[in-house]
Amino acid sequence: MCTKTSRIRQRQSGLTLIELIMFIVIVGVGVAGILTIMDVAVKSSADPMVRKQALAMADAIMDEVLAKDFSNPTGGFTETSATCDNRSQYDDVSDYDYFKTSSSNRISGTSTLGSTPIPGLAAYSASVDIDAATSRLGLVGGTQVKTITVTVTGNGQTIQLIGYRTNY
């Protein structure tokens, strides 16, 4: 014969302590895995922006150098200052050779585009190396070539652009 208490036990449903502990362990492992992936994603989320800033600075300097004449024009400016504060007067590619990598003179990120300071680029600096004697291209069809190497460093990034200026 069925008693009232045995009917109540049959209708009761719920979780046992072991099922509850297993649920907590499985959910904990899943959350830990998701947080690990999110941590990696958040740490590297700024890398593309930092790389683009360094690349934009290198590109701006390369464009500035390539826009100059191959050689010093008659009566043109010749850089002789150790401070290299005369960039607005530069009229040929060789004037930028004072910003060599081995030199302590470097182009600051805040003065990349001439007289317009860009405070967000303060952590960057650039060097410019002009190489005419051992150019990778040498003489191409009788045309003289200068190799221009622009290296930008800052915020853990190093970007190097190589361009060529010919005497045409």
Buried (B, 14 or more C-beta within 10 A) or exposed (E): EEEEEEEEEEEEEEEEEEEEEEEEEEEEEEEEEEEEEEEEEEEEEEEEEBBEBBBBBBBBBBEBBEEBBBBBEEEBBEBEEEEBEBBEEBBBBBBBBBBBEEBEBBBBBBBBBEEEBBEEBEBBBBBBBBBBEEBEEEEEEEEBBBBBBBBBBBBEBEBBBEBEBEEE
